[in-house]
Each structure stands twice: as C-alpha cells, then as structure tokens.
Amino acid sequence: MKWALPDPFVTDIDVTDEAIDAYRHVNNSEYLRWIEQISWAHSEALGLSLKRYRELDRAMVVHRHELDYLAPAYAGDALQLATWIVACDGRFSITRRFQLQRKHDDKMLLNARTWFACVALSSGRPKRLPDEYRTIYGNAIVEE
C-alpha cells in the first residue's frame, strides 16, 4: 500500500454484510467505528490501554472528526486502515490522521483526521495531558 506518511499503524478490515447499508455499500457510520477501533488499538500498542487511562483518570475524547469519503467499499472487500499521530500540543490535545485503502486495487477510500482533547474521567472536565501521555504520544508523532 502507498500511504501518505511513513510508518503507519495498520489494521486489516474484512467488510461483512453487517456493514452494508440500503445503498449496498459500507455505511458511513462504519468508517467512523473503524477509526475508533484503530485509535484504541494504536494507543494500546503504544502502551496506553483503557486500564492505564483509568489509572491516570484521563481520557482522550473526540473534539472533532473530519472524514473525506473518496470511494465506496462493498461486502467482501479486504481493506487496510492506517493511522498516525500527527500532532501533540503537549498540553491538552492530540491529532490523528487516517487513510483507508482497498487491498486488491490500492484504491484510496477515505482520508480522515480526528482531534482529541484530554479530560478527567472522573469529572469530564478538560485536564492537562499527563506526562506519560505527552511522552508516549509526543514520541509517536509523524511529521506531515
């Protein structure tokens, strides 16, 4: 696969019938669900699991999603979804970028970006990134 940025964190997706909508292609909400899944998988691979989030009383919550749907996916398609951390302000936020491609023809199906804000799990109020988040997410940044 040709990715826009180097060293992506990648997951494979096999499109099932449950993902298909009345238009006979993958429903838009599935793309968002896949983005959430790969975000968690990447964070866990970096060492920040949900358990660790809870221990630190911090969470990275979605502030904004931007999804550009470029082409549809269909039942039976084998896809690859990639993500990168492209920004960490060291205070309150990180930004992820995503690309979704179909394997058999390398067709780009989606470009997306999500901005996350740090909050305390106990209150839901904005809180500074813990040192651990700053270090782990900051060291994972890929320059655009």
C-alpha positions as CSV (number, residue, x, y, z in Angstrom):
1,M,0.0,0.0,0.0
2,K,1.1,3.6,-0.7
3,W,0.5,5.7,2.4
4,A,0.7,9.5,2.6
5,L,3.0,9.3,5.6
6,P,5.7,6.9,6.7
7,D,5.4,4.1,9.4
8,P,1.7,3.8,9.7
9,F,0.0,1.7,12.3
10,V,-2.2,-0.5,10.1
11,T,-5.1,-2.9,10.7
12,D,-6.9,-5.2,8.2
13,I,-10.6,-5.0,7.8
14,D,-12.8,-7.5,6.0
15,V,-16.1,-6.0,5.1
16,T,-19.0,-8.1,6.3
17,D,-22.7,-7.9,5.2
18,E,-23.5,-6.2,8.5
19,A,-21.5,-3.1,7.4
20,I,-23.6,-2.7,4.2
21,D,-26.5,-0.2,4.0
22,A,-29.5,0.3,1.8
23,Y,-27.3,1.6,-1.0
24,R,-25.4,-1.7,-1.0
25,H,-22.1,-0.2,0.1
26,V,-20.4,0.3,3.5
27,N,-22.5,2.7,5.7
28,N,-20.7,5.9,6.6
29,S,-21.0,5.1,10.3
30,E,-18.8,2.0,9.8
31,Y,-15.9,4.2,8.8
32,L,-16.2,6.1,12.0
33,R,-16.4,2.9,14.0
34,W,-13.3,1.6,12.3
35,I,-11.5,4.9,13.1
36,E,-12.4,4.5,16.8
37,Q,-11.2,0.9,16.8
38,I,-7.8,1.6,15.2
39,S,-7.3,4.6,17.5
40,W,-7.7,2.3,20.6
41,A,-5.5,-0.4,19.0
42,H,-2.7,2.1,18.3
43,S,-2.9,3.6,21.7
44,E,-2.7,0.2,23.3
45,A,0.2,-0.7,21.1
46,L,2.0,2.4,22.3
47,G,1.3,1.4,25.9
48,L,-1.8,3.4,26.8
49,S,-4.6,1.0,27.4
50,L,-8.1,1.8,28.8
51,K,-6.8,0.4,32.1
52,R,-4.0,2.9,32.1
53,Y,-6.3,5.7,31.1
54,R,-8.5,4.8,34.1
55,E,-5.4,4.6,36.5
56,L,-4.4,8.2,35.4
57,D,-8.0,9.5,35.5
58,R,-7.6,10.8,32.0
59,A,-9.2,10.2,28.6
60,M,-8.6,11.5,25.1
61,V,-12.1,12.3,23.8
62,V,-13.1,13.3,20.3
63,H,-13.3,17.0,19.8
64,R,-13.8,16.9,16.0
65,H,-13.8,14.4,13.2
66,E,-13.2,15.3,9.6
67,L,-13.9,12.5,7.1
68,D,-13.4,12.7,3.4
69,Y,-15.2,9.8,1.7
70,L,-13.5,9.2,-1.6
71,A,-15.0,5.9,-2.8
72,P,-17.3,3.2,-1.5
73,A,-16.4,-0.1,-0.1
74,Y,-18.5,-3.2,-0.6
75,A,-19.3,-6.5,1.1
76,G,-16.3,-8.9,0.7
77,D,-13.7,-6.1,0.3
78,A,-10.4,-6.5,2.1
79,L,-9.3,-3.2,3.4
80,Q,-6.4,-1.7,5.3
81,L,-6.8,1.3,7.6
82,A,-3.8,3.3,8.7
83,T,-3.3,5.9,11.4
84,W,-0.6,8.3,12.6
85,I,-0.4,10.8,15.4
86,V,0.4,14.0,13.6
87,A,0.3,16.5,16.4
88,C,0.5,16.6,20.2
89,D,0.4,20.1,21.7
90,G,1.9,18.8,25.0
91,R,-0.9,20.4,26.9
92,F,-4.4,19.3,26.0
93,S,-4.7,17.7,22.6
94,I,-3.5,15.2,20.0
95,T,-4.4,14.9,16.4
96,R,-4.6,11.6,14.4
97,R,-4.7,11.2,10.7
98,F,-6.2,8.1,8.9
99,Q,-6.3,6.6,5.5
100,L,-8.4,3.6,4.3
101,Q,-7.4,1.7,1.2
102,R,-8.9,-1.3,-0.6
103,K,-6.2,-4.1,-1.0
104,H,-6.9,-5.5,-4.4
105,D,-6.6,-2.2,-6.3
106,D,-4.9,0.1,-3.8
107,K,-7.9,2.5,-4.2
108,M,-8.0,5.2,-1.5
109,L,-11.5,5.1,0.1
110,L,-11.1,7.6,2.9
111,N,-8.9,10.3,4.3
112,A,-9.7,11.5,7.8
113,R,-8.5,13.4,10.7
114,T,-9.6,13.4,14.4
115,W,-8.8,16.0,17.1
116,F,-8.8,14.6,20.6
117,A,-8.9,16.6,23.9
118,C,-7.8,15.4,27.3
119,V,-10.4,15.3,30.0
120,A,-10.5,13.8,33.6
121,L,-12.6,10.6,33.5
122,S,-13.9,11.4,37.0
123,S,-15.4,14.8,36.0
124,G,-15.4,15.1,32.2
125,R,-13.6,18.4,32.5
126,P,-10.6,19.4,30.4
127,K,-7.3,18.5,32.1
128,R,-3.7,18.7,31.0
129,L,-2.1,15.7,29.4
130,P,-0.3,13.6,32.0
131,D,3.5,13.4,31.5
132,E,3.1,9.8,30.3
133,Y,0.7,10.9,27.5
134,R,2.9,13.7,26.5
135,T,5.9,11.4,26.2
136,I,4.2,8.5,24.5
137,Y,2.0,10.4,22.1
138,G,4.7,13.1,21.6
139,N,7.3,10.4,20.6
140,A,4.8,8.8,18.2
141,I,4.3,12.0,16.1
142,V,4.8,11.6,12.4
143,E,5.6,14.8,10.5
144,E,3.1,15.7,7.7
